[in-house]
Amino acid sequence: MKTKAKRISDSRVEITVTLDKDDLKVAREKALEKLAKTVNVSGFRKGKVPADVATKFIPENDLNAETIDYAVRSTVIEAFRQEEKSPLAIPGVNVTKYVPGEMAEYTATADIIPKVELGDFKKLEVKRPEVKVTDKDVDEMLKNLSDAFATKKVVKRAAKETDEVVIDFVGKKDGEAFQGGTAKDYKLVLGSKTFIPGFEEGIVGHEVGDKFNLDITFPKDYNVDELAGAKTVFEVLLKQVNEITGAPIDDELAKKCGPFKNLDELKDDIRKNITAQSEQRLLNKYKDDLVEELVKKSKVPAPEILIDDQMSAIRNDVTRNAQARNMEFEDFLKANGETLESWEKEARKIAEKRVKASLALQTLAVEQKITVDEAEVGAKLAELRDVYKKSPEAIKNLKEPNVKNDIRNRMIIDKTLDFLVEANSKGGSKKTSPKKSK
């Protein structure tokens, strides 16, 4: 077999493959072996006819067609290997010449992993952000804990913001109740912004037993078409007002929240947790920024086939999110003020960005010989089996070869990102250092 590659673009190649007599002889033998199982010959059981006998009963055109088909299928991937190209999908094949028993020629075209020319990954102009945890951050968390241990008391006064009210309501459009607009004994914290603008505000100032109407206009971008921008009337009955009192922020609250002796210990723990979360969030952003800068400094082609794959993945994510809200994909787009055309335009940008980032990191991993061994993969699989031990389906999926391979690739990418961070830290980028503000 002889091969000759011609680059069509940075990410697409055409390989011309020429097969000689010996190649076709092997292919013909395999074709005959396959077709022999399909013929009926007196004195032989079907599927047990010897090849030298079967050949007399097989039409020559059928044998030639099967021969060239096998010849192509058995050599096309090897042709790409021979030219040191990696196809991203099954190549498209076109047989250009075929002389049975003598020679054959075909072209195989495919998108390939493109050649990536990396820029200097040690001198990326990205500043690593510092973690800053303020007293305000700690106070906000303490307020949340206070609310979590809040007490409720029924009161006989007009409802005010921060109160919890118990209400019955019926929403009507053009005098008719609409779906999803009716509830009884509904508990609502005023000021929580759970309902559309105007509803909670309209309850403030009313007392138990009051029956009143609220004229509410739904937002124009509301996710139900029939109600978007619609003028409606809600008939409301206020049945109960509960005054919510947050727990005092003191040593007793600290003891309720965990093994803390006093409020100072709780504050220190909160600060540590916020710091750790902020460090991880900022580190992830720093990694993203490093990769983005690496792509800018590099030459990274983005094959259409990979962009299409990413766009499909993005669409699947959006579809799942829409279904979780009982919406179709198209309805989700409408609710967010998008058309299919505008969505695809933005999705393509995201997809292309992901493809380039992935190819840049893969190239860096290969150049720096960053790998993971079987022991590391095994340890990760054991960790995941422990996490999903209550899900037989998930445990079963972890045994699939492609899942194991995906895990291995993800681990290599993670190692490569850590390598990129370390390389730029040595180059002078600032490391994260938590600062306690006063």
Steps between C-alpha positions, in 0.01 A plus 500: 500500500625845407363825639531866415348776713378838381398763753172667406502738797660530841264236633403292195704257294452279193702179474539317170541126560635264233456123550704239308436137403598363838264739682211401274583128528456514878182704462358255243565204730315673786215598268467143372503366856211733590290436188551123522284501812205635303485256206302177476683204345355151481678262737619778736335662798448874462797686640726194466571520125879498430625818338640325193155346438301813588693713250324317214159609631580863588446763225830664407352849544395416856846365581673807353271737691559317828875489431540874451271568795717285728819644352392853585365420846811308599753758382350847545588546869846354443546752217441786743740343751760464227469872426501577876153655488219446750150515347232655721226294335457216250670620181301558183619264227487524120632211285669656195653191333439128527643226282395170662800289596744772389468830685262744666516864596279704728502831683411533868408843634458591867532774756807436708643622826667815367854605562510747786786746530522599866622839612726549803292342777740623770442869436125543494393849599236400752498637851389257767233666717535518877237371737344771714253401769338797672315534830190571290531154342511341845209711624285396204562134580417561866175663390414192295566277802287730715216467250541122496432487874232770488177472697147577380223663701142559389422872528182706468617804306546617146749296298840654439806406303692198645174355641375162385140509387254217434274581206244365256510651152347465156661659195268604216560623148205655317280382786602133467728314743822394327702184555755516782351819644300348789611379846366450851685543832808617314787613723688799364778708654444862403809652345634165382424593136356153447206639303490738206547872575205665672353191664690492829504879522122500458450285811700729728264705722210253490369318808363152567157456344555759229378408153650714228592507132847556359531636147814332370664529158728208422852574371533499122769231522289269719556134402133427429399655169133551595600703806802689368411871526139412594285710734349285774308527825581292808225452756675458836385396847748565784454223758799532734801720573812348657771723637841348432771573755854395420698320768735729696850496356684392813682211667178298518454521123859382454434193716191416292706514180767249600777418747573865573551634852417858412418745221865576425569135417199495266621819329847351450349186348278705269798706387703185428216346298437816299874530437528139379197539272629829361846353443355212298268728302780744417743217421250357251462844342877542491534168317233604249678832443836325451354267239327788323828692488688189381254460212547867407878453484471177303383388158206269572273399210148390598364216282134540406419147614619578854312830506184318390549240774535772763195686373300177531623460858405859582156454348448179699583687822255778415232245410542321833473831687187587302342161571568546871275806474242311294596689186607406150828629356323751275287629790815545708653716228185714480494546877855634481426727207707296252442358155655176380730704277624727783543202735701302244723801438590527871518123547747477213729755667495298821553172312797637304654634820465160669649314202804726482557479876480121491739466205750742656501305829527164320798627303667636814446166674664310210794741472566491875437123522228545760328167562319300767581139579263210560536533877380860490204413280418204723505722809266749334261223397500365857420849626211533256368153586485608863318822408242315288478182708124544538447522124538161323459668160786743567724217626423304183591801281838532674592158358457617141835540314399837352410634846838393634666669204302821559610498865861451395479792254338723762779417747765585240330835431485573875870422532575719201308791654698458824819496294395822326431669834837390639685608187357851524540524877872442448490768235394760752120481513364585841393213719178517694547618857191538718476841663290579803339837455419718793 
